[in-house]
Amino acid sequence: MRKILLTVFIIFTFSACVKEYDKHHITLNDPNGIDTQFFPKEQRLKIGDKPYVLFFFSPECGVCKEQIPDINEIYASYGDKINVVGVFGPSIGFDKDIEILNAHKVKFKTTSDKISVDYFSKAVGGVMGVPVTYIYDKDGKLQDKFIGMTPRKVLLDSLKLVL
């Protein structure tokens, strides 16, 4: 009996380790959420099987509000070829976060819960200020990083390199 219990314990322990860096994030504006895989040794963060844009922004940031239409346009134009994910923090509560997203007409998937914001921030090596826009290839390798307000053309030119 002890051998059986020990075997079951070992199986559950090692099977849990396999999914250690897989995470499902709840989003404010998409009931399907976001599934990610983080490979810390390889410094890769995968979101699905397409290239993606990861956009960090906050509710108080005026520059962030100015960048949102550009990110919305990228999502509208390339949403079938890329993923666009917003990381909105700090959260001021689910209902208020939704109000802000609606007021600024955010169309791309966005998460704001503290666990997800911390996860994404740690996965990219830390975020010290916003807005910050990251562009990743389909394998989850960072291709470009933009700090502050970035012209739409610059974002599009960088994005085209991963498509």
Salt bridges, closest charged atoms under 4 A:
ASP22 OD2 - LYS19 NZ 3.45
ASP30 OD2 - LYS109 NZ 3.68
ASP35 OD1 - HIS24 ND1 2.59
GLU42 OE1 - ARG44 NE 2.62
ASP49 OD1 - LYS46 NZ 3.60
ASP70 OD1 - ARG152 NH2 2.60
GLU73 OE1 - ARG152 NH1 2.58
ASP118 OD2 - LYS114 NZ 2.82
ASP157 OD2 - LYS153 NZ 2.87
